[in-house]
Amino acid sequence: MPLRLGTWYLPDTHLRSYTVLKTKETVRALLERLPDNCTVEDVLYQLYVLQEVERGRADVAAGRTIPHSRVADELRRKWLLGAAK
C-alpha cells in the first residue's frame, strides 16, 4: 500500500502537542528524531505508524468509531466461546 500524501501530525516533545506538517516536512522531522544508526526498516515502520495514526484520526473525525463497551462485550463473548471448545 503506497504512503498517502497529505497532512501528518508529529508529537512536539517540548509542548506535548501535535504540530501539523506536510509530508516532506514530516519525513524530515522523523529522520531528525531517529538515531543515526537507524535502518531503512526503522524509517518505514515509523512512517507506517504515522500513516495509521492519521487514518485513525480521520476515522474519528468521520464518526467511524466503536464504543469501548461494545468492543469489550464482543471480545468477552469471543473468549467465552473459545474457552467452551
Residue frames as a rotation matrix with the C-alpha (Angstrom) as fourth column:
MET 1
0.586 0.810 0.000 0.00
0.810 -0.586 0.000 0.00
0.000 0.000 -1.000 0.00
PRO 2
-0.205 -0.704 0.680 1.57
0.622 -0.630 -0.464 3.32
0.756 0.328 0.567 -1.00
LEU 3
-0.593 -0.055 -0.804 2.05
0.729 -0.462 -0.506 6.01
-0.344 -0.885 0.314 1.59
ARG 4
0.439 0.822 0.363 -0.72
0.884 -0.468 -0.010 8.56
0.162 0.325 -0.932 1.49
LEU 5
-0.699 -0.641 0.318 0.47
0.595 -0.768 -0.240 12.08
0.398 0.022 0.917 0.88
GLY 6
0.382 0.851 0.361 -1.15
0.421 -0.507 0.752 14.76
0.823 -0.135 -0.552 2.96
THR 7
0.190 -0.227 0.955 -1.02
-0.700 -0.714 -0.030 16.28
0.688 -0.663 -0.295 6.39
TRP 8
0.031 -0.267 -0.963 0.73
0.492 0.843 -0.218 14.47
0.870 -0.467 0.158 9.21
TYR 9
0.762 0.192 0.618 0.79
-0.432 -0.560 0.707 15.05
0.482 -0.806 -0.344 12.92
LEU 10
-0.048 -0.826 -0.561 4.04
0.386 0.503 -0.774 14.68
0.921 -0.254 0.295 14.83
PRO 11
0.752 0.294 -0.590 4.20
0.648 -0.161 0.745 14.99
0.124 -0.942 -0.311 18.59
ASP 12
0.308 -0.632 0.711 6.04
-0.225 -0.775 -0.591 18.09
0.924 0.022 -0.381 19.71
THR 13
0.079 -0.316 -0.946 8.19
0.709 0.684 -0.169 16.72
0.700 -0.658 0.278 22.51
HIS 14
-0.885 -0.465 0.011 8.61
0.334 -0.653 -0.680 20.10
0.323 -0.598 0.734 24.15
LEU 15
-0.704 0.658 0.269 4.99
-0.685 -0.728 -0.011 21.22
0.189 -0.193 0.963 24.16
ARG 16
-0.838 0.381 0.391 3.26
0.179 0.868 -0.462 17.83
-0.516 -0.317 -0.796 24.37
SER 17
0.255 0.891 -0.374 1.03
-0.357 -0.273 -0.893 18.82
-0.898 0.362 0.249 21.49
TYR 18
0.127 -0.168 0.978 0.83
0.775 0.632 0.008 17.93
-0.619 0.756 0.211 17.83
THR 19
-0.297 -0.313 -0.902 2.31
-0.338 -0.849 0.406 20.01
-0.893 0.426 0.147 15.06
VAL 20
0.740 0.586 0.330 0.66
0.155 0.329 -0.932 19.91
-0.654 0.741 0.153 11.65
LEU 21
-0.281 -0.900 -0.335 3.22
-0.397 -0.209 0.894 19.18
-0.874 0.384 -0.298 8.95
LYS 22
0.596 0.345 -0.725 3.16
-0.801 0.184 -0.570 18.45
-0.063 0.920 0.387 5.25
THR 23
0.996 -0.088 0.002 4.53
0.088 0.993 -0.077 15.11
0.004 0.077 0.997 4.07
LYS 24
0.369 -0.923 0.107 8.06
0.312 0.014 -0.950 16.24
0.875 0.384 0.293 3.19
GLU 25
-0.051 -0.342 0.938 8.39
-0.723 -0.636 -0.271 18.17
0.689 -0.692 -0.215 6.43
THR 26
0.760 0.412 0.502 7.11
-0.645 0.566 0.514 15.13
-0.073 -0.715 0.696 8.32
VAL 27
0.854 -0.487 -0.184 9.71
0.385 0.828 -0.407 12.86
0.351 0.277 0.895 6.79
ARG 28
0.007 -0.879 0.477 12.47
-0.013 -0.477 -0.879 15.36
1.000 0.000 -0.015 7.56
ALA 29
0.126 0.109 0.986 11.27
-0.919 -0.361 0.158 15.71
0.374 -0.926 0.055 11.17
LEU 30
0.960 0.253 0.121 11.04
-0.279 0.908 0.312 11.94
-0.031 -0.333 0.943 11.52
LEU 31
0.556 -0.819 -0.139 14.59
0.447 0.436 -0.781 11.47
0.701 0.372 0.609 10.25
GLU 32
-0.115 -0.587 0.801 15.82
-0.444 -0.691 -0.571 14.08
0.889 -0.421 -0.181 12.72
ARG 33
0.415 0.392 0.821 14.19
-0.905 0.089 0.416 12.18
0.090 -0.916 0.391 15.60
LEU 34
0.988 -0.028 -0.153 15.60
0.024 0.999 -0.032 8.77
0.154 0.028 0.988 14.65
PRO 35
0.499 -0.866 0.036 19.09
-0.078 -0.004 0.997 7.72
-0.863 -0.500 -0.070 15.72
ASP 36
0.117 -0.559 -0.821 21.93
-0.924 -0.364 0.116 7.96
-0.364 0.745 -0.559 13.20
ASN 37
-0.852 -0.521 0.054 22.26
-0.478 0.816 0.324 4.18
-0.213 0.250 -0.945 13.05
CYS 38
0.056 0.946 0.318 18.59
-0.434 0.310 -0.846 3.53
-0.899 -0.090 0.428 12.16
THR 39
-0.750 -0.240 0.617 17.78
0.349 0.648 0.677 1.16
-0.562 0.723 -0.402 9.32
VAL 40
-0.849 0.507 -0.150 15.52
-0.384 -0.398 0.833 1.66
0.363 0.765 0.533 6.33
GLU 41
-0.353 0.729 -0.587 13.13
0.546 0.670 0.504 -0.75
0.760 -0.143 -0.634 8.03
ASP 42
-0.511 0.115 -0.852 13.07
0.786 -0.339 -0.517 1.54
-0.348 -0.934 0.083 11.09
VAL 43
-0.895 0.148 -0.421 12.16
-0.257 -0.942 0.215 4.51
-0.364 0.301 0.881 8.90
LEU 44
-0.673 0.668 -0.317 9.48
-0.205 0.243 0.948 2.57
0.710 0.704 -0.026 7.03
TYR 45
-0.372 0.538 -0.757 7.97
0.838 0.545 -0.024 1.31
0.400 -0.643 -0.653 10.28
GLN 46
-0.634 0.092 -0.768 7.80
0.475 -0.738 -0.480 4.82
-0.611 -0.669 0.424 11.74
LEU 47
-0.874 0.347 -0.339 6.17
-0.485 -0.623 0.614 6.13
0.002 0.701 0.713 8.54
TYR 48
-0.537 0.691 -0.484 3.68
0.254 0.680 0.688 3.26
0.804 0.246 -0.541 8.72
VAL 49
-0.434 0.351 -0.830 2.82
0.894 0.055 -0.444 4.18
-0.110 -0.935 -0.338 12.33
LEU 50
-0.793 0.115 -0.598 2.31
-0.048 -0.991 -0.126 7.84
-0.608 -0.071 0.791 11.38
GLN 51
-0.802 0.506 -0.318 0.09
-0.389 -0.037 0.920 6.79
0.454 0.862 0.227 8.47
GLU 52
-0.416 0.661 -0.625 -2.05
0.618 0.709 0.338 4.56
0.667 -0.246 -0.704 10.70
VAL 53
-0.559 0.198 -0.805 -2.42
0.657 -0.486 -0.576 7.31
-0.505 -0.851 0.141 13.31
GLU 54
-0.863 0.241 -0.444 -3.56
-0.415 -0.840 0.349 9.68
-0.289 0.485 0.825 10.58
ARG 55
-0.642 0.650 -0.408 -6.05
-0.055 0.491 0.869 7.07
0.765 0.580 -0.279 9.34
GLY 56
-0.420 0.461 -0.781 -7.37
0.882 0.410 -0.233 6.65
0.213 -0.787 -0.579 12.88
ARG 57
-0.721 0.126 -0.682 -7.79
0.211 -0.897 -0.389 10.39
-0.660 -0.424 0.620 13.33
ALA 58
-0.828 0.434 -0.354 -9.69
-0.521 -0.364 0.772 10.55
0.206 0.824 0.528 10.04
ASP 59
-0.512 0.648 -0.563 -11.95
0.427 0.761 0.487 7.71
0.745 0.009 -0.667 11.20
VAL 60
-0.488 0.304 -0.818 -12.70
0.810 -0.190 -0.554 9.52
-0.324 -0.933 -0.154 14.46
ALA 61
-0.818 0.141 -0.558 -13.43
-0.209 -0.976 0.060 12.76
-0.536 0.166 0.828 12.60
ALA 62
-0.680 0.568 -0.464 -15.81
-0.520 0.072 0.851 10.89
0.517 0.820 0.246 10.29
GLY 63
0.042 0.738 0.673 -17.56
-0.993 0.104 -0.052 9.16
-0.108 -0.667 0.738 13.19
ARG 64
0.469 0.059 -0.881 -16.28
-0.391 0.908 -0.148 5.70
0.792 0.414 0.449 12.25
THR 65
-0.621 -0.642 0.451 -15.69
-0.678 0.150 -0.720 4.50
0.394 -0.752 -0.528 15.80
ILE 66
0.127 0.600 -0.790 -16.90
0.185 0.768 0.613 1.65
0.975 -0.224 -0.014 18.01
PRO 67
0.521 0.112 0.846 -17.65
-0.719 -0.476 0.506 2.29
0.459 -0.872 -0.167 21.68
HIS 68
-0.544 -0.827 0.138 -15.25
-0.743 0.399 -0.538 0.64
0.390 -0.395 -0.832 24.12
SER 69
-0.267 0.514 0.815 -18.09
-0.706 0.471 -0.529 -1.19
-0.656 -0.716 0.237 25.86
ARG 70
0.769 0.572 -0.286 -19.15
-0.598 0.484 -0.639 -2.85
-0.227 0.662 0.714 22.60
VAL 71
0.167 -0.804 -0.571 -15.61
-0.636 0.354 -0.685 -4.00
0.753 0.478 -0.452 21.83
ALA 72
-0.663 -0.407 0.629 -15.23
-0.749 0.347 -0.565 -5.34
0.012 -0.845 -0.535 25.38
ASP 73
0.193 0.826 0.529 -18.53
-0.680 0.502 -0.535 -7.25
-0.708 -0.256 0.659 25.10
GLU 74
0.790 0.099 -0.605 -17.56
-0.577 0.452 -0.680 -8.75
0.206 0.887 0.414 21.74
LEU 75
-0.214 -0.945 -0.246 -14.14
-0.655 0.325 -0.682 -9.84
0.724 0.016 -0.689 23.00
ARG 76
-0.514 0.091 0.853 -15.62
-0.781 0.363 -0.509 -11.30
-0.356 -0.927 -0.115 26.17
ARG 77
0.589 0.799 0.117 -18.14
-0.624 0.542 -0.562 -13.28
-0.513 0.258 0.818 24.11
LYS 78
0.558 -0.466 -0.687 -15.36
-0.580 0.373 -0.724 -14.49
0.594 0.802 -0.062 21.78
TRP 79
-0.529 -0.806 0.265 -13.18
-0.738 0.284 -0.611 -15.58
0.418 -0.519 -0.746 24.73
LEU 80
-0.190 0.541 0.819 -16.08
-0.736 0.474 -0.483 -17.44
-0.650 -0.695 0.308 26.36
LEU 81
0.826 0.489 -0.281 -16.87
-0.542 0.550 -0.635 -19.27
-0.156 0.677 0.719 23.12
GLY 82
0.215 -0.844 -0.491 -13.21
-0.600 0.282 -0.748 -20.18
0.770 0.456 -0.446 22.68
ALA 83
-0.600 -0.427 0.676 -12.96
-0.799 0.278 -0.533 -21.46
0.040 -0.860 -0.508 26.26
ALA 84
0.262 0.816 0.515 -16.00
-0.751 0.508 -0.423 -23.70
-0.607 -0.276 0.746 25.73
LYS 85
0.633 -0.022 -0.774 -14.32
-0.667 0.491 -0.560 -25.65
0.392 0.871 0.297 22.92
